[in-house]
């Protein structure tokens, strides 16, 4: 299995895990993709952002040496949450709307994906699962950008999460 294929498998596993926690109904969506594609332009209905969307985006696969005989595969995913404030004539999103989504992010994405007991299974019969890397905490890269909220009525939160294989890490020489 190529590094890119394994990285996408991890992203799909994380998306499936979030799907199980959240159980979204249309137009809300959780998925894995190499790139999130949406627009805020109402004249392009095919890609118009509606509902709440979570995307697991493969970012980086590394083989990290721990010492002469031990190694680990490290998989970094960008997880983004986007939601457009679509209240007709709504103006700037109110604090309560923003606060509810920030709390939702913490409860459905951040805390569950940091759980040290979390194991996300790999594809059946192919590879072992992954778990959060205890040495690499999530890095929130974009949190409630005020310009996006006021100019575009867009809530956007992005963070990098790192996972490692659950399997034994011996064998590197």
Order of alpha helices (4+ residues) and beta strands (2+ residues): alpha-beta-beta-beta-alpha-alpha-beta-beta-alpha-beta
